[in-house]
Each structure stands twice: as structure tokens, then as C-alpha cells.
Amino acid sequence: MTETGAQAPAVPDGWNSRVVIYDGARLRLEYTGPADPARILVAFPPFDYPFLSGEGGWGTKSFTKRGMAHVCVFHRDEDWHQHDEFFDAMRACRAYFGATPQLTAYGFSMGGYGALLGAQALNASRAIAVSPQSSIDPDVVRFERRYGEQWAKMDGWRHDLAAHMDDKRAYTVMVDPMHGQDKKHEVRLPKPAQYSRVLLHGAGHAGIQSIVGMGQSAALFNFLRGDSTPRDMRNAYRAGRRDGFRYIRKMGVALHDKKRPAARMFYDIAREKGFHRLLKKWDPLYE
């Protein structure tokens, strides 16, 4: 969710706003929504989202604008939730709402890992993870070099995802199969019976921004609400790819580098859409 600087939407009548439902040493959970929600989205942010934020939690403006009850998870440390308090917080979240509401765990990057890790303790019906890591332990994932600074501050990797993912809930991982590290992480993830993928070709490690950029925000939020299926989300992404700068850049660059005939199609799309950054690179090839 790219919300920095966006004006906070009005909280719907009858809603509670930023109610602290868990406040621990390493995690804080805030709820925004009605007193008796039927469905709740539990949102896990990427590693660099601030623990103290006057603007609220990751995604809260987008969720509130669309009338989606939600819990925002705040983490003190950039540690991929490698501590026991994490599960206490997840169980406290479920206890706060009782057994009735349907919970969906959702997150991006470190938050995607958190959604997968926490869904069982939340007794969520679904987990949706965008570009999650499977680990950042350099001895385990030698291909992962992005988070060395964060790993240096951690005291090891404690949790085994396989012990916290089961066949009782649906897991959807949204990932770009063309992204070197992300695709390798996805391969390493456990694959319970209700596991599915939504492939975001060309999105890189920016799946949410890519979906928004191609005009498919409504499809994403319908999926998060539970009003559509992973297949619907796949189809929406495919339908919007022609309008997505990242997709046209990624695929166009790959095809031009390989001198494939199909590259001309991406050049023509870039001209049609006015993607000047791409045209500056590709125009000389067609002069």
C-alpha cells in the first residue's frame, strides 16, 4: 500500500479507530472497524514500517476508505518475527474477536512471511502473502543478499514455517516468477493442501505497486475481502498487464535482450502508452 502523504479517509459511522488490542514488548496490534465485524483483515507490514506511526498502520488508509475492518500489526524490530511473543499476539488477536469472525492474514515481504507464520495461531481462514521470504538466514538461503543488515542484528532463525502452516486454511502467495530471489523463496515454502499461487510476471519485488499501477486495485481489494478467488486475481493481473509499466519494462527488456520477434509488440505498447523511459532505450533499435 503506497499511502505516504495521502489524506486519512473518514472513519465510517459506528466504527472504532486504532483500538490497541495487544501491546507487548515487541508487537502492537491496532483494530479499526465496527464492534461486530464479520470479516477482518490482519495486515503485516514490510520490515521497515515504523513501530510508532502517527498515520496509523500499514494499509489502514486504503482499508478504511473501502470499509474493510482490519488489524494493523506493528513490529518493534526488523526480525521477521523470530520470537515467541509473536504467537501470543496472534492468539490474543483471535481471542479479542472471539470465534465467529473470519480472519485473513495479509502482508508484503517480511509481512508476507508474517502472514504465513501467523495464520494458524490466528485461526485465520486465509493467508495472502505478497513476495514473502522463506528465511533470511544466509546459511540457509545463500541467494538472499538483501537483508544482511537486518540479519546482523538478529540472534538466529527460530521458527519453522512447516510447523505453522497446515491443511485447514487457504494460503495464496503472490510472486513474480521472473524475480531471482523471490521465486527461489517461493519454491522453498511449504505447500499445504490449500496452497495456491498468483503469478505477477514482471512485477519484481513490487507486486502491490504493479497491481495498482495497472488499474487493478479493485480486483486486489475484492480478493483481500474474500469476494473473489485466486483465479480471479490471476485473471485481473493478466488483463491489466498491458497497462502496467513494470510489466512492459520487464518483459520488453528481456525480449529485446534476447532479440526475440515479440519484442516489437512491447515497443509498440510503450509508444501507445507513452512510456518515455522505455522509448528512450528502444527507439534507436527501430530507427
Buried (B, 14 or more C-beta within 10 A) or exposed (E): BEBEEEEEBEBBEEBBBEBEBBEBEBBBBBBBBBEEBEBBBBBBBBBEBEEEBEEBBBBBBBBBBBEBBBBBBBBBBBBBBBBEBBBBBBBBBBEBBEEEBBBBBBBBBBBBBBBBBBBBBBBBBBBBBBBBBBBBBBEEBEEBEEBEEBBEEBEEBEBEBEEBBBEEBBBBBBBBBBBEBBBBBBEEBBBBEBBBBBBBBBBBBBBBBBBBBBEBBEBBBBBBBBEBBBEBBBBBBEEBBBBBBBBBBBBBBBBBEEEEEEBBBBBEBBBEBEBEEBBEBBEEEEE
